[in-house]
Amino acid sequence: MTIKELRLAAGMTQQAFSDFFDIPPRTIQAWEYGTRVPPEYLVNLIEYKLKKEGMITET
């Protein structure tokens, strides 16, 4: 899943996602707009955290 897909699956705004993971909002925007690419390990960690917190279901 992409960062945007994870965020939308969790029902979060970019700001809420930013606050939850303590990632600057501009970084979230850059990842979603494709101007920057997040490291694969980070995407996996974010997905794991969202699943562990029950915010998304298993994919």
N, C-alpha and C positions, 0 to 999 in steps of 0.2 A: 504494500500500500504506500501511497505517497503521503507526505505531511498533510496536504489538503484533505485527502480522503480520510486520514485518521482524525483530523480535527472535525470534519463534518460528521463522521460516524459517532463521535463523542458529543455532538451537538453543541460545540463551542464556537464562539466568535474568535477572530484572530487575537483580540485583546485578552480574552479569557484563557486561551491556549498559552499565550505569552506569559500571563501571570502564573498559571498553574505550573509551567515548566521553568519559569524564570529565564526565559529566552527573550531577548529584545524583540519588540514587535516588528521592527524593520527587517530583522533576520527572517522571521516567519514570512513576511511579505515577499522577500527576495526568493525564498525557497519556493513559495507558491507560484510566483510569476516566472520562475525559471532563470532568474539572473544569477542565482547561486544554487549550488547543489549540496544538500546536507550529506554528511558521511553516512554510509549504509548502516554502520553500527549504531548511530544515533537514532535513525528511523526505527531500527529494531528495538532499541531500548524504550523509545517513546511508545511503540506499540505494546511492548510487554507491560509497561506501567499502566497504560490505559486498560488493558485486559485485567491486570491484577486488581485494579481499583473498581472493576465491574462497570467501567464507562463504555466499553465496547465488548462485543461478543467475539468468540473465536472465529477466525477467518479460514 
